[in-house]
Structure formats: C-alpha cells, structure tokens
C-alpha cells in the first residue's frame, strides 16, 4: 500500500508541475476526393486531478492497516 501511495503522490506532483498532462491519440482519417488527412484527439488531465492524487496518496500513507481491519 505504501508503494501505491508513493506513486500517487509522485504522479500528482508531476501533473501539478506541468499544469496538467496533454495526451494525443490518433483520430479518424479523412478522405475527400483523393485527399487524405490524419487527425488527432487531445485528452487533458486537469491539475485538480493531480491535487486529488496527492491528497489520496497522503491519506493512504496515514491510514494504519491494522486498524482498518
């Protein structure tokens, strides 16, 4: 559980440092009268998601697993 919490905190810091993460995926190709164009779709990870990951990681670090059972 400590490894997951540390990864959440690290990912949250990374997202906040870059003010969100932008990912591009291939979209639908366009064919019109012999012309061909490739498209991409952009997906955004908001900085608020990074803050939530940091908070979630800290909560996981503070939870006592013996008390939770």
C-alpha positions, 0 to 999 in steps of 0.5 A: 500500500505504501508503494501505491501511495508513493506513486500517487503522490509522485504522479500528482506532483508531476501533473501539478508541475506541468499544469496538467498532462496533454495526451494525443491519440490518433483520430479518424482519417479523412478522405475527400476526393483523393485527399487524405488527412490524419487527425488527432484527439487531445485528452487533458488531465486537469491539475485538480486531478493531480491535487486529488492524487496527492491528497489520496496518496497522503491519506493512504500513507496515514491510514494504519492497516491494522486498524482498518481491519 
